[in-house]
């Protein structure tokens, strides 16, 4: 194979370092996300006992509605996770920010790689590479080291490895990652189903992480075991004469850089935990750039959807939050005992101080919409059901035209938040949704699931469904729906209970 020179330009070395920093942030924030639901399934119903891998000894009860996913969350130390200590919202923000920067760095790398012709170092141009790679592998397996003449600057085994990681594994991680987005699933359900559904994508994404991590460990190990002086001089200085003095200097610089990066990783965790609301503001504003560019324009295809049918309905459905108790909501518990007789939902125009109450019967008298959809929680679990109800926009029409100045709908629950950000007494759960999400065909007030009245633990008698968003927007046990101008005027001003208490993003589309 023809060599393309052995110098390593500054841009290549800089991007290598940036990639190292970002990969670490991705893995650490990924650990935080996995710790929020430390189980992996292939089946979308996430049924107890059907995990193929778990990182917890807790046993799941077989009965639905008695164990919430928050009960399954585990706390990871900030030295290992970003940020650690049961902060799934911030973990997701950091993961999203790291992904955006990692993809940008990768695009710049690929452009420069092909623009400079250095791609020939990595991408094989002859079938001979496979035989030569096999020879190199046999040498390594015999605990020997290929001669330096095999490297120009990489040997054939390295070329195949780099080609796989850069052009196959990295894109696979991107695709399996976006397959977990509700916005993508509601617009391209066939794409998500190709990965085996939400849980298939989640499991494959985890396997990709393991492969990536294995490659990193092997890569770093071989740097120091196979022609170390040659490697470190190239990586630090970009090439030139390899002497003992230059190699020693390069090793010191490299180790110091690694220590500095590790300190930076851990500092990010403690900076986040020192003021979690500040960390949420910074990371959410940054990640919203990516959502605005790639996700916000994706509109659900509604009744055109053919990828999911009743055959995909799950046998088991997780929950997050338990039904209201008598102490939490006496009207709800009393109505439950009377077959929901007398329970009302308040429709309100909070801009003009106008409201109207409707009954569950009024809700059921509206045009009926039914569809099959997969519910996903930001912690990672999923379940597929047939949901039936009235479109949210039809329900709000009972109050009259949308008032001038209304920019959001705020939906409130008879139930309370599971916990509050500052540990104050729990308040009614709520979520605000934007006007585009409100108008979507699969944004409904559901009162049936799988052809039966809605179960208590899943939001009876009526719950919100916003299929283009994660489950924390799907308010259960709905008590009031209001047109509002700005969600900053309600709660802690972040747009919902999970945004307030778990520091999730207001935009729940990924």
C-alpha positions in Angstrom: 0.0 0.0 0.0 1.2 3.5 -0.8 2.1 5.6 2.2 0.8 9.1 2.6 3.6 10.4 4.9 3.9 10.0 8.6 3.4 13.5 9.9 0.4 14.2 12.1 -0.8 17.8 11.5 -1.9 20.0 14.4 -5.6 19.9 13.4 -5.5 16.1 13.6 -3.9 16.1 17.0 -6.2 18.8 18.3 -9.3 16.9 17.1 -8.0 13.7 18.6 -7.8 15.4 22.0 -11.2 17.0 21.6 -12.7 13.6 20.7 -11.1 12.1 23.8 -12.7 14.8 26.0 -16.1 14.5 24.4 -16.1 10.6 24.4 -15.5 10.8 28.1 -18.4 13.2 28.6 -20.6 10.9 26.5 -19.8 7.8 28.5 -20.1 9.5 31.9 -23.5 11.1 31.1 -24.6 7.8 29.6 -23.8 6.1 32.9 -26.0 8.6 34.6 -28.8 7.9 32.2 -28.5 4.1 32.5 -28.5 4.4 36.3 -31.9 6.0 36.2 -33.2 2.6 34.9 -30.4 0.1 35.3 -32.1 -2.6 33.2 -32.0 -3.5 29.5 -34.6 -5.3 27.5 -35.2 -6.4 23.9 -39.0 -6.3 24.2 -40.8 -3.0 24.3 -43.0 -3.9 27.2 -40.0 -4.0 29.6 -41.8 -6.8 31.6 -40.3 -7.9 35.0 -37.9 -10.8 34.7 -37.4 -10.3 30.9 -34.3 -8.1 31.1 -31.3 -9.4 29.3 -29.0 -7.4 31.4 -29.4 -5.4 34.7 -27.1 -3.5 37.0 -29.3 -3.8 40.1 -30.3 -6.6 42.6 -33.8 -5.1 43.1 -36.5 -7.5 42.0 -39.5 -6.1 40.1 -43.0 -7.0 41.2 -45.1 -8.7 38.6 -48.1 -6.6 39.3 -48.5 -3.3 37.4 -48.9 0.0 39.1 -47.2 -0.8 42.5 -43.6 0.0 41.6 -42.6 3.2 39.8 -39.5 3.7 37.7 -38.2 6.4 40.1 -38.1 3.7 42.7 -35.6 1.8 40.5 -33.2 4.7 40.0 -29.7 4.3 41.4 -27.3 6.9 42.6 -23.8 6.9 41.0 -20.9 8.8 42.5 -19.9 12.1 40.6 -16.4 10.8 39.9 -18.0 8.1 37.7 -21.1 9.7 36.2 -22.0 13.1 34.8 -23.3 14.6 37.0 -24.1 11.7 39.3 -26.4 11.4 42.4 -29.7 10.7 40.6 -29.8 13.6 38.2 -31.3 12.1 35.1 -32.3 15.5 33.7 -28.9 16.9 33.9 -27.4 13.7 32.6 -29.6 13.9 29.5 -28.6 17.6 29.0 -24.9 16.8 29.2 -25.3 13.8 26.9 -27.1 15.9 24.3 -24.5 18.7 24.5 -21.7 16.2 24.2 -23.4 14.5 21.2 -23.7 17.8 19.4 -20.1 18.8 19.9 -18.9 15.2 19.1 -20.8 15.1 15.8 -19.6 18.5 14.9 -16.0 17.5 15.7 -16.5 14.4 13.6 -17.8 16.2 10.6 -14.9 18.6 10.6 -12.5 15.7 11.0 -14.0 13.8 8.0 -14.0 16.9 5.8 -10.3 17.7 6.6 -9.4 14.0 6.3 -10.7 13.9 2.7 -9.6 17.4 1.8 -6.0 16.7 2.8 -5.8 13.2 1.3 -5.0 11.7 4.7 -8.0 9.4 4.4 -5.7 7.0 2.6 -4.0 6.3 5.9 -7.3 5.0 7.4 -9.5 3.7 4.6 -8.1 0.6 2.8 -7.6 0.9 -1.0 -6.6 -2.7 -1.6 -8.0 -6.0 -0.7 -4.6 -7.0 0.5 -5.3 -5.2 3.7 -7.3 -8.2 5.0 -4.5 -10.7 4.6 -2.0 -8.2 6.1 -4.4 -7.5 9.0 -4.7 -11.2 9.7 -0.9 -11.5 9.8 -0.7 -8.6 12.3 -3.4 -10.2 14.4 -1.4 -13.5 14.6 1.7 -11.6 15.6 -0.3 -9.8 18.5 -1.8 -13.1 19.6 1.7 -14.6 19.9 2.5 -11.7 22.2 5.0 -10.3 19.7 5.0 -6.9 18.1 4.9 -6.2 14.3 8.0 -4.5 13.0 7.9 -0.7 12.7 8.1 -1.1 8.9 4.5 -2.4 9.1 3.3 1.0 10.1 2.9 3.7 7.5 1.8 5.3 9.8 -0.7 2.5 10.7 -0.6 -1.2 10.0 -3.4 -2.9 8.2 -5.1 -4.1 11.4 -5.2 -0.5 12.7 -6.6 0.7 9.4 -9.5 -1.8 9.5 -10.1 -0.9 13.2 -10.2 2.8 12.5 -12.4 2.5 9.5 -14.9 0.4 11.5 -15.0 2.8 14.4 -15.1 6.0 12.4 -17.3 5.1 9.5 -19.5 2.3 10.9 -19.6 2.3 14.7 -19.9 6.1 15.2 -22.7 6.5 12.6 -24.4 3.5 14.2 -24.3 5.1 17.6 -25.8 8.3 16.1 -28.6 6.4 14.4 -29.5 4.2 17.4 -29.5 7.3 19.6 -32.0 9.2 17.5 -34.1 6.1 17.2 -35.0 6.7 20.9 -36.5 10.1 20.2 -40.3 10.3 20.4 -40.2 12.9 17.7 -38.4 10.6 15.3 -40.7 7.7 16.3 -43.9 9.6 15.6 -42.6 10.8 12.2 -40.6 7.7 11.1 -42.0 4.7 13.0 -40.5 2.3 10.5 -37.0 3.6 11.3 -37.4 2.9 15.0 -39.0 -0.5 14.4 -36.0 -1.4 12.2 -33.9 -1.2 15.4 -36.3 -3.5 17.2 -38.3 -0.7 18.8 -37.3 1.7 21.5 -35.8 -1.1 23.7 -33.9 -2.6 20.8 -32.4 0.7 20.0 -31.5 1.3 23.7 -29.9 -2.1 24.0 -28.0 -1.8 20.7 -26.8 1.6 21.8 -25.5 0.1 25.0 -23.7 -2.6 23.1 -22.2 0.0 20.8 -21.0 1.8 24.0 -19.3 -1.4 25.2 -17.6 -1.9 21.8 -16.5 1.8 21.8 -15.1 1.5 25.3 -13.3 -1.8 24.4 -11.7 -0.1 21.4 -10.6 2.8 23.5 -9.0 0.5 26.1 -7.2 -1.5 23.4 -6.2 1.6 21.5 -4.6 3.3 24.6 -3.0 0.0 25.7 -1.3 -0.6 22.3 -0.1 3.0 22.2 2.1 2.3 25.2 2.9 -1.3 24.4 3.7 -1.3 20.6 6.5 1.1 19.6 5.7 3.5 22.4 8.3 6.1 21.7 7.3 6.3 18.0 3.6 6.6 19.0 3.9 9.3 21.7 6.3 11.5 19.6 3.8 11.4 16.7 0.8 12.0 18.9 2.3 14.9 20.9 4.7 16.6 18.5 3.2 15.4 15.2 6.3 13.5 14.0 10.0 14.3 13.6 13.0 12.5 15.1 12.3 9.9 17.7 14.8 10.1 20.5 14.7 8.9 24.1 14.6 12.5 25.3 11.7 13.5 23.0 9.8 10.4 23.8 10.2 11.0 27.6 9.0 14.6 27.1 6.0 13.4 25.1 5.0 10.8 27.7 5.1 13.5 30.4 2.9 15.8 28.3 0.5 13.0 27.4 0.1 11.9 31.0 -0.4 15.4 32.2 -3.0 16.0 29.6 -4.9 12.9 30.5 -4.9 13.9 34.2 -6.1 17.4 33.2 -9.0 15.9 31.2 -10.0 13.6 34.0 -10.0 16.5 36.4 -12.1 18.5 33.9 -14.6 15.6 33.7 -15.1 15.4 37.4 -15.2 19.2 37.8 -18.1 19.2 35.4 -20.0 16.9 37.7 -19.3 19.0 40.8 -20.0 22.3 38.9 -23.4 20.9 37.9 -24.3 19.7 41.4 -23.2 22.9 43.0 -26.1 24.7 41.3 -28.3 22.3 39.4 -30.7 25.0 38.2 -27.8 26.9 36.7 -26.5 23.8 35.0 -29.9 23.1 33.6 -30.2 26.6 32.2 -26.9 26.5 30.5 -27.1 23.0 29.0 -30.8 23.1 28.0 -30.3 26.4 26.1 -27.4 24.8 24.2 -29.1 21.5 23.4 -32.2 23.3 22.3 -30.2 24.5 19.3 -29.9 20.8 18.2 -33.6 20.2 18.8 -34.6 23.3 16.9 -32.5 22.3 13.9 -33.2 18.6 13.7 -36.4 17.7 15.6 -38.8 20.5 16.1 -39.9 20.4 12.4 -40.8 16.7 12.5 -44.5 16.4 12.6 -46.2 13.1 13.5 -47.8 11.3 10.5 -50.9 10.4 12.6 -53.3 8.0 10.9 -50.8 7.4 8.1 -48.7 5.4 10.5 -48.6 1.7 9.6 -45.5 0.4 11.4 -47.4 -0.3 14.7 -50.5 -2.4 14.9 -52.5 -4.1 17.7 -50.0 -7.0 17.3 -47.4 -4.8 18.9 -49.3 -4.0 22.0 -47.3 -4.7 25.2 -48.2 -7.2 27.9 -46.9 -5.0 30.6 -46.9 -1.2 31.2 -44.6 0.6 33.7 -45.7 3.7 35.5 -44.1 6.7 37.1 -46.2 8.1 39.9 -48.9 6.4 41.9 -52.6 7.2 41.9 -53.7 10.0 44.3 -54.6 9.1 47.8 -57.5 10.5 49.8 -55.1 12.9 51.6 -53.7 14.1 48.2 -57.0 14.4 46.3 -60.3 13.6 48.0 -62.4 14.6 44.9 -60.5 12.0 42.8 -60.7 9.2 45.3 -64.4 9.8 46.0 -65.2 9.9 42.3 -63.3 6.7 41.7 -65.6 4.9 44.2 -68.6 6.2 42.3 -67.5 5.2 38.8 -66.2 8.8 38.2 -69.6 10.3 38.7 -69.2 14.0 39.4 -65.6 14.3 38.5 -64.9 17.3 36.3 -62.1 18.7 34.2 -61.8 22.5 34.3 -61.1 24.2 31.0 -59.6 27.7 31.6 -58.5 30.7 29.7 -56.0 32.1 32.3 -55.4 35.2 30.2 -58.9 36.5 30.3 -60.0 34.7 33.5 -62.7 32.5 31.8 -63.3 28.9 32.6 -65.7 26.1 32.1 -66.1 22.6 33.7 -66.7 19.5 31.7 -67.5 15.9 32.8 -66.0 12.7 31.6 -69.2 12.2 29.7 -68.7 15.4 27.9 -65.2 14.3 27.0 -66.5 11.0 25.6 -69.1 12.7 23.5 -66.4 14.4 21.4 -65.2 12.7 18.1 -63.2 9.7 19.0 -59.6 9.1 18.0 -57.7 5.8 18.4 -54.2 4.8 17.5 -51.4 2.5 18.5 -48.3 4.2 19.9 -45.2 3.5 22.0 -45.0 5.4 25.3 -41.4 6.2 26.3 -40.2 7.5 29.7 -37.1 9.7 29.8 -35.6 7.1 32.2 -35.7 4.5 29.4 -38.7 2.2 29.7 -41.3 1.9 27.1 -44.7 0.2 26.4 -46.9 0.0 23.3 -50.7 0.5 23.7 -53.8 1.5 21.7 -54.9 4.8 23.1 -58.5 6.1 22.6 -59.8 9.5 23.4 -60.7 13.0 22.1 -58.2 15.3 20.5 -57.0 17.9 22.9 -57.8 20.8 20.5 -61.4 19.5 20.2 -61.7 19.5 24.0 -60.4 23.0 24.3 -62.9 24.2 21.6 -65.6 23.6 24.2 -64.3 26.7 26.0 -64.3 28.7 22.8 -61.6 30.0 20.4 -58.0 30.1 21.5 -57.5 33.5 23.2 -55.1 36.1 21.8 -51.8 35.9 23.5 -52.1 32.2 24.3 -48.8 30.5 23.5 -49.0 27.3 25.6 -51.5 24.9 27.2 -50.8 24.0 30.8 -52.3 20.7 32.0 -52.6 20.0 35.7 -53.3 16.8 37.6 -55.3 15.7 40.6 -52.2 13.8 41.6 -49.1 15.3 43.2 -45.5 15.4 42.1 -43.4 12.5 43.5 -40.9 14.9 44.9 -40.0 18.6 44.6 -36.8 20.2 43.6 -36.2 21.8 47.1 -38.0 19.2 49.1 -40.9 21.5 49.9 -44.4 19.9 50.2 -45.5 18.2 47.1 -47.6 20.2 44.6 -50.0 19.1 41.9 -48.2 17.6 38.9 -48.4 19.8 35.7 -46.9 20.2 32.3 -47.0 22.9 29.6 -47.0 22.1 25.9 -46.5 24.3 22.9 -49.1 25.1 20.4 -47.7 22.9 17.6 -47.8 19.9 19.9 -51.3 20.8 21.0 -52.5 20.7 17.5 -51.0 17.3 16.5 -53.4 14.6 15.6 -52.0 12.2 18.2 -52.3 14.7 21.1 -55.4 13.5 22.8 -57.2 13.3 26.1 -57.3 9.5 26.5 -59.9 7.6 28.4 -59.3 4.1 27.1 -56.3 1.9 26.7 -56.4 -1.3 24.6 -60.2 -1.1 24.3 -60.8 -0.8 28.0 -61.3 2.1 30.4 -58.1 3.6 31.5 -56.5 1.9 34.5 -56.1 3.9 37.7 -52.3 3.7 37.8 -52.1 4.9 34.2 -54.2 8.1 34.7 -57.9 7.2 35.0 -60.3 8.5 34.1 -58.5 10.8 31.6 -54.9 11.5 30.8 -53.0 13.5 28.3 -51.2 11.9 25.4 -48.6 13.9 23.4 -47.0 11.2 21.3 -44.2 13.4 19.9 -42.9 13.9 23.4 -41.5 11.8 26.2 -43.9 10.6 29.0 -43.2 13.4 31.4 -45.5 15.6 29.3 -48.3 13.0 29.4 -50.1 14.3 32.5 -52.2 11.6 34.3 -55.5 12.1 36.3 -56.1 15.4 34.5 -57.9 18.1 36.6 -57.4 21.3 34.7 -56.3 22.6 31.3 -55.4 26.2 30.8 -54.5 28.5 27.9 -51.5 30.5 29.2 -49.2 33.1 27.8 -45.9 32.0 29.3 -45.0 28.9 31.4 -42.4 31.0 33.2 -45.3 32.4 35.3 -46.2 29.0 36.7 -44.5 26.6 39.1 -40.8 27.2 39.2 -41.0 28.6 35.7 -39.4 25.7 33.8 -42.5 24.4 32.0 -43.6 21.4 34.1 -43.1 19.4 37.3 -40.4 17.2 35.8 -38.7 20.2 34.4 -38.9 21.8 37.9 -38.0 18.8 40.0 -35.9 16.6 37.7 -34.5 19.5 35.6 -35.7 18.0 32.3 -35.9 20.0 29.1 -39.2 21.8 28.4 -38.9 20.3 24.9 -39.6 16.6 25.4 -39.1 15.5 21.8 -35.8 13.7 22.6 
